[in-house]
Amino acid sequence: MANTERHREESATLQYNILRGRDKIGENLIEITYGSTKILVELGKALDGGDEEFEQAVLSTPYSAVVVSHYHEDHAGLIKYKRDCPIYIGAGAYRVLEAMMSFHGEELASNVKRYYHGRPLIIGGITVTPYRCDHSAFGSHMLLFEAGGTSILYTGDFRFHGRLNKDMQLAALPKNVDVLIHEGTNLGKNSCTMTEAELERKATEIMRATDSPVFVLQSGTNIDRLVSIYRASKRSGRITYMDNYVSQIAIAVGGRVPRPDVFPDVVAFTPRAVAGKRKDMFLEIDNKRGLKGIAKGTKRFTMLVRPTMLNYLKKLLVEADIHEATLIYSLWSGYKETDCMREFLTELQALGVTVVDLHTSGHASAGDVELLKQMVNAKETICVHTEYRS
């Protein structure tokens, strides 16, 4: 039997199979095979709800391992349902995912493991090397698969206009690959390629122009944006409020990320009464404040918010006697079409809150995709995570 397996590996070729992703944004599902080794790349939920029967079929398929590029729902949303093989995700992304699940009373399963930038991971007959890349999810990686003298580079979601140095990202990558599977979210679009540094400067201008509160609607797990908003707030002489959930994410990331357990001008709050583990988490933070404390303090503050905080914000505006404020909308514009977001923005505007759009994509521009192609010199290129048709 062992000789049979050895012969199968020796006569094998490294191959890919795109299960999902060629004609839609999100739900990349790719199989990489070499002989008896079969790896599933990504294990996420579809942004449009998806096909439950198809998802169940993927979950029940035996794989040597699953390798995930980052923690966004459309890339990692199903990993808690897959227990029959190892699942690998970047160490930084692991910390964020662990904090997210812990906040919701869940735990990462023991089969979820960490990988690290530049450290090869051996899965059966395939060598997987992760390369750190910039994206709106902390700890994102591109993934290089090698076996039998063939290489496949999968980009996951990436960009070159965030806080991670573009030249450093490109320098780390292999210079010649056989196959490049790259994302194409922004292909065919006039997407905004404002850098995070430029966004920070614009946010600073907005905050300096008013003595009233500035609310910021952004993803709580977009660490680059969290840093941009905090730096703008600090430069504007403001304190920054972040709710218990975002506080736990920031604490898990650690390092120089602004968070209420270390930064004196970052204060935690909770928009609703908490109990159990969430209460324990909140109480462990020394630098925290309740609604009345926020209302009595300076009006020159920045607060990270979400649509589910609408009632809390209404109470705060009344309690603090605030008749005008600014909300920076820093999310994909398509969310404005949802009923929840529409109600949130409409009601705040009725209370005197001015809404300002300030966002940049977490995905590569068409120019960045072309630059990547030139740098890795791929013999074959495949575009996924896209609706674009040339």
C-alpha positions as CSV (number, residue, x, y, z in Angstrom):
1,M,0.0,0.0,0.0
2,A,2.8,2.4,0.9
3,N,4.5,1.7,-2.5
4,T,1.3,2.4,-4.3
5,E,0.9,5.8,-2.5
6,R,4.6,6.6,-3.3
7,H,4.1,5.9,-7.0
8,R,0.9,8.0,-7.0
9,E,2.9,11.0,-5.6
10,E,5.8,10.5,-8.0
11,S,3.5,10.5,-11.0
12,A,1.3,13.3,-9.8
13,T,1.0,16.9,-10.9
14,L,-0.1,19.9,-8.8
15,Q,-3.6,20.9,-9.9
16,Y,-6.3,23.4,-9.0
17,N,-10.1,23.3,-9.2
18,I,-12.2,26.4,-8.7
19,L,-15.3,25.3,-7.0
20,R,-16.7,28.8,-6.5
21,G,-15.5,32.4,-7.1
22,R,-15.1,32.7,-10.9
23,D,-18.3,34.8,-11.3
24,K,-19.1,36.3,-7.9
25,I,-17.5,38.3,-5.2
26,G,-17.0,36.3,-2.1
27,E,-17.2,32.5,-1.4
28,N,-13.9,31.6,-3.0
29,L,-13.6,27.8,-2.7
30,I,-10.6,26.3,-4.4
31,E,-9.2,22.7,-4.3
32,I,-5.4,22.2,-4.7
33,T,-4.4,18.6,-5.3
34,Y,-1.2,16.6,-5.7
35,G,-1.5,12.8,-5.7
36,S,-3.4,11.8,-2.6
37,T,-3.1,15.2,-1.0
38,K,-6.1,17.4,-1.3
39,I,-6.3,20.9,0.2
40,L,-9.4,23.2,0.3
41,V,-8.5,26.9,0.1
42,E,-11.0,29.1,2.0
43,L,-14.1,28.0,3.7
44,G,-16.5,30.9,3.8
45,K,-20.2,31.7,3.5
46,A,-21.6,33.3,0.4
47,L,-22.4,37.0,0.6
48,D,-25.8,36.4,-1.0
49,G,-26.8,33.6,1.3
50,G,-25.4,30.9,-0.9
51,D,-26.4,27.3,-1.6
52,E,-26.8,25.4,1.6
53,E,-26.8,22.0,-0.1
54,F,-23.5,22.9,-1.8
55,E,-22.0,24.1,1.4
56,Q,-22.9,20.9,3.2
57,A,-21.3,18.9,0.3
58,V,-18.1,20.8,0.7
59,L,-18.1,20.4,4.5
60,S,-18.6,16.6,4.2
61,T,-15.8,16.2,1.6
62,P,-12.6,14.7,3.1
63,Y,-9.6,17.0,2.7
64,S,-6.0,16.7,3.9
65,A,-6.4,20.2,5.3
66,V,-8.1,23.5,4.9
67,V,-6.0,26.7,4.5
68,V,-7.7,30.1,4.9
69,S,-6.3,33.5,3.9
70,H,-8.1,35.7,6.4
71,Y,-11.1,35.8,8.8
72,H,-13.8,37.6,6.8
73,E,-17.1,35.8,6.7
74,D,-17.0,35.0,3.0
75,H,-13.6,33.3,3.5
76,A,-13.8,31.8,7.0
77,G,-17.5,31.7,8.0
78,L,-17.9,27.9,7.8
79,I,-14.7,26.8,9.5
80,K,-16.4,26.1,12.8
81,Y,-18.5,23.4,11.1
82,K,-15.4,21.5,9.7
83,R,-13.9,19.3,12.4
84,D,-12.5,16.3,10.4
85,C,-9.2,17.8,9.3
86,P,-6.7,20.6,10.3
87,I,-7.6,24.2,9.4
88,Y,-4.8,26.7,9.1
89,I,-5.1,30.5,9.3
90,G,-2.5,33.2,10.0
91,A,-1.5,33.8,13.6
92,G,-2.8,37.4,13.6
93,A,-6.1,36.5,12.0
94,Y,-6.4,33.6,14.5
95,R,-6.2,36.1,17.4
96,V,-9.0,38.2,15.9
97,L,-11.2,35.2,15.1
98,E,-10.7,33.8,18.6
99,A,-11.7,37.2,20.1
100,M,-14.8,37.5,17.9
101,M,-15.9,34.0,18.8
102,S,-15.2,34.4,22.5
103,F,-17.3,37.5,22.6
104,H,-20.2,35.5,21.2
105,G,-19.7,32.7,23.6
106,E,-18.0,30.3,21.3
107,E,-14.5,28.8,21.1
108,L,-12.2,28.0,18.2
109,A,-12.0,24.2,17.8
110,S,-8.7,22.4,18.5
111,N,-8.3,21.6,14.8
112,V,-7.9,25.3,13.9
113,K,-4.2,26.0,13.8
114,R,-1.9,29.0,13.1
115,Y,0.5,29.5,10.2
116,Y,3.2,32.3,10.0
117,H,4.5,34.6,7.3
118,G,7.4,33.0,5.3
119,R,7.3,29.7,7.2
120,P,6.6,26.7,4.9
121,L,3.8,24.4,6.0
122,I,4.0,20.8,4.8
123,I,0.6,19.2,4.1
124,G,1.0,15.7,2.6
125,G,2.9,16.1,-0.6
126,I,2.3,19.9,-0.9
127,T,4.4,22.7,0.6
128,V,2.4,25.8,1.5
129,T,4.2,29.1,2.2
130,P,2.1,32.1,3.5
131,Y,3.1,35.7,2.6
132,R,1.7,38.5,4.6
133,C,-0.4,40.9,2.5
134,D,-2.4,44.1,3.1
135,H,-6.2,43.8,3.3
136,S,-9.0,45.3,5.4
137,A,-8.7,42.1,7.6
138,F,-5.7,42.0,10.0
139,G,-3.2,39.2,9.4
140,S,-4.2,38.4,5.8
141,H,-1.9,36.3,3.7
142,M,-1.3,35.2,0.1
143,L,-0.6,31.5,-0.2
144,L,2.0,29.7,-2.4
145,F,1.4,26.0,-3.1
146,E,4.4,23.9,-4.4
147,A,4.7,20.3,-5.4
148,G,6.3,18.2,-8.1
149,G,8.2,21.3,-9.5
150,T,5.0,23.3,-10.0
151,S,3.8,26.4,-8.1
152,I,0.4,28.0,-7.6
153,L,0.2,31.4,-5.9
154,Y,-3.3,32.4,-4.5
155,T,-3.6,36.0,-3.5
156,G,-6.7,35.8,-1.3
157,D,-7.9,39.4,-0.9
158,F,-5.2,42.0,-1.1
159,R,-4.4,45.7,-1.8
160,F,-1.3,47.9,-2.0
161,H,-2.8,51.2,-0.6
162,G,-3.1,50.2,3.0
163,R,-0.6,50.5,5.9
164,L,1.6,47.6,4.9
165,N,4.5,48.7,2.7
166,K,3.9,47.7,-0.9
167,D,7.5,47.2,-1.8
168,M,8.0,44.9,1.2
169,Q,5.0,42.8,0.2
170,L,6.2,42.5,-3.4
171,A,9.8,41.8,-2.5
172,A,8.8,38.8,-0.4
173,L,6.9,37.0,-3.2
174,P,8.3,34.4,-5.6
175,K,9.4,36.0,-8.9
176,N,8.2,33.2,-11.1
177,V,5.2,31.0,-10.6
178,D,3.3,28.6,-12.9
179,V,-0.2,29.7,-11.9
180,L,-1.5,32.9,-10.3
181,I,-5.0,32.8,-8.9
182,H,-5.8,36.4,-8.0
183,E,-8.8,38.4,-6.7
184,G,-10.5,40.9,-9.0
185,T,-13.1,42.6,-6.9
186,N,-12.4,46.1,-8.3
187,L,-11.7,45.1,-11.9
188,G,-13.9,47.0,-14.3
189,K,-14.8,49.6,-11.6
190,N,-13.8,53.1,-10.9
191,S,-12.8,52.1,-7.4
192,C,-11.4,54.6,-4.9
193,T,-7.7,53.9,-4.3
194,M,-7.2,56.5,-1.6
195,T,-4.5,55.3,0.7
196,E,-5.1,54.8,4.4
197,A,-2.7,57.7,5.1
198,E,-4.8,60.0,2.8
199,L,-8.0,58.8,4.5
200,E,-6.4,59.6,7.9
201,R,-5.6,63.2,6.7
202,K,-9.1,63.8,5.5
203,A,-10.6,62.4,8.7
204,T,-8.3,64.8,10.7
205,E,-9.7,67.7,8.6
206,I,-13.3,66.7,9.3
207,M,-12.6,66.3,13.1
208,R,-10.7,69.6,13.4
209,A,-13.5,71.5,11.7
210,T,-16.0,70.9,14.5
211,D,-16.2,71.0,18.3
212,S,-19.1,68.5,18.3
213,P,-18.9,64.7,18.5
214,V,-17.8,62.7,15.4
215,F,-19.3,59.2,15.1
216,V,-17.5,56.7,12.8
217,L,-19.3,53.9,11.1
218,Q,-16.7,51.3,10.2
219,S,-16.0,47.6,10.5
220,G,-14.9,46.7,14.0
221,T,-12.3,44.2,12.6
222,N,-10.8,46.6,10.1
223,I,-7.6,47.3,12.1
224,D,-6.0,49.7,9.5
225,R,-9.1,51.8,9.6
226,L,-9.2,51.7,13.4
227,V,-5.6,53.1,13.5
228,S,-6.5,55.7,10.9
229,I,-9.5,57.0,12.9
230,Y,-7.6,56.9,16.2
231,R,-4.7,58.9,14.8
232,A,-7.0,61.5,13.3
233,S,-8.9,61.7,16.6
234,K,-5.7,62.2,18.5
235,R,-4.4,64.9,16.2
236,S,-7.7,66.7,16.6
237,G,-7.5,66.7,20.4
238,R,-10.2,64.2,20.9
239,I,-10.7,61.1,23.0
240,T,-11.8,57.9,21.2
241,Y,-14.7,55.7,22.5
242,M,-14.9,52.1,21.3
243,D,-17.6,49.6,22.4
244,N,-16.8,46.4,24.3
245,Y,-16.7,44.3,21.2
246,V,-14.2,46.4,19.3
247,S,-12.2,46.8,22.5
248,Q,-11.8,43.0,22.7
249,I,-10.8,42.8,19.1
250,A,-8.2,45.6,19.5
251,I,-6.9,44.0,22.8
252,A,-6.5,40.7,21.0
253,V,-4.5,42.2,18.2
254,G,-2.2,44.0,20.7
255,G,1.0,45.8,19.6
256,R,0.6,49.4,18.8
257,V,-3.1,49.1,18.0
258,P,-5.2,51.7,19.9
259,R,-7.1,50.0,22.7
260,P,-8.6,51.0,26.1
261,D,-6.3,48.7,28.2
262,V,-3.2,50.6,27.2
263,F,-4.0,53.9,25.6
264,P,-5.2,56.6,28.0
265,D,-7.2,58.5,25.3
266,V,-9.1,55.4,24.3
267,V,-12.2,54.6,26.5
268,A,-14.4,51.6,26.4
269,F,-18.2,51.8,26.6
270,T,-21.1,49.3,26.2
271,P,-24.2,50.4,24.3
272,R,-26.4,48.0,26.3
273,A,-26.5,46.2,29.6
274,V,-24.1,43.2,29.6
275,A,-24.0,40.1,31.6
276,G,-22.0,36.9,32.0
277,K,-18.7,36.7,30.2
278,R,-19.3,39.9,28.3
279,K,-19.7,41.8,31.6
280,D,-16.5,40.2,32.9
281,M,-14.7,41.3,29.8
282,F,-15.9,44.9,30.2
283,L,-15.2,45.0,33.9
284,E,-11.6,43.9,33.3
285,I,-11.0,47.2,31.3
286,D,-10.0,50.0,33.7
287,N,-10.5,52.8,31.2
288,K,-14.3,52.7,30.6
289,R,-17.3,55.0,30.9
290,G,-21.1,54.7,31.0
291,L,-23.5,56.8,29.0
292,K,-23.9,59.5,31.7
293,G,-20.2,59.8,32.1
294,I,-19.8,60.3,28.3
295,A,-22.6,62.8,28.2
296,K,-21.1,64.9,31.0
297,G,-17.6,64.9,29.5
298,T,-16.1,66.8,26.6
299,K,-18.1,67.0,23.4
300,R,-14.9,66.7,21.4
301,F,-14.9,63.0,21.2
302,T,-14.8,60.3,18.4
303,M,-17.0,57.3,18.8
304,L,-17.0,54.1,16.8
305,V,-20.6,53.0,16.2
306,R,-22.8,50.5,14.4
307,P,-26.5,50.5,13.2
308,T,-27.5,48.4,16.2
309,M,-26.5,51.3,18.5
310,L,-29.3,53.6,17.2
311,N,-31.3,53.7,20.4
312,Y,-28.1,54.2,22.5
313,L,-27.1,57.1,20.3
314,K,-30.5,58.7,20.5
315,K,-30.2,58.6,24.3
316,L,-26.7,60.0,24.3
317,L,-27.7,62.9,22.0
318,V,-30.5,63.8,24.4
319,E,-28.6,63.2,27.6
320,A,-25.6,65.3,26.4
321,D,-27.9,68.0,24.8
322,I,-26.1,67.5,21.5
323,H,-28.0,69.1,18.5
324,E,-25.4,68.7,15.8
325,A,-22.7,66.1,15.2
326,T,-20.9,64.4,12.3
327,L,-21.0,60.8,11.2
328,I,-18.1,59.5,9.0
329,Y,-19.5,56.6,6.9
330,S,-16.5,54.4,6.3
331,L,-18.0,51.3,4.7
332,W,-18.8,49.9,1.3
333,S,-21.6,52.2,-0.2
334,G,-23.7,49.2,-1.0
335,Y,-24.6,48.7,2.6
336,K,-26.7,51.9,2.4
337,E,-29.2,50.0,0.4
338,T,-30.1,47.7,3.3
339,D,-33.2,48.6,5.4
340,C,-31.2,48.5,8.6
341,M,-28.6,51.0,7.4
342,R,-31.1,53.2,5.7
343,E,-33.1,53.6,8.9
344,F,-30.0,54.2,11.0
345,L,-28.7,57.0,8.7
346,T,-32.1,58.6,8.2
347,E,-32.9,58.8,11.9
348,L,-29.5,60.2,12.8
349,Q,-29.8,62.8,10.1
350,A,-33.2,63.8,11.5
351,L,-31.5,64.4,14.9
352,G,-29.0,66.9,13.3
353,V,-26.2,64.5,12.4
354,T,-24.4,65.3,9.2
355,V,-23.2,62.2,7.3
356,V,-19.9,62.3,5.4
357,D,-18.6,59.5,3.2
358,L,-14.9,58.6,3.8
359,H,-13.9,55.2,2.7
360,T,-11.3,53.3,0.7
361,S,-11.5,49.7,-0.6
362,G,-9.9,46.8,1.1
363,H,-9.2,45.3,-2.4
364,A,-6.6,45.9,-5.1
365,S,-7.1,48.3,-7.9
366,A,-6.8,47.1,-11.5
367,G,-3.3,48.7,-11.6
368,D,-2.2,46.8,-8.5
369,V,-3.4,43.5,-10.0
370,E,-1.4,44.2,-13.1
371,L,1.7,45.1,-11.0
372,L,1.4,41.8,-9.1
373,K,1.1,39.9,-12.4
374,Q,4.3,41.5,-13.7
375,M,6.2,40.8,-10.4
376,V,5.4,37.1,-10.2
377,N,5.6,36.5,-13.9
378,A,2.9,33.7,-14.0
379,K,2.6,31.4,-16.9
380,E,-1.2,31.2,-16.3
381,T,-3.5,33.6,-14.5
382,I,-7.0,33.0,-13.2
383,C,-9.3,35.7,-11.7
384,V,-11.7,34.9,-8.8
385,H,-13.7,36.9,-6.3
386,T,-15.0,39.0,-9.2
387,E,-18.1,39.8,-11.3
388,Y,-16.0,41.4,-14.0
389,R,-16.0,40.1,-17.5
390,S,-13.5,41.5,-20.0
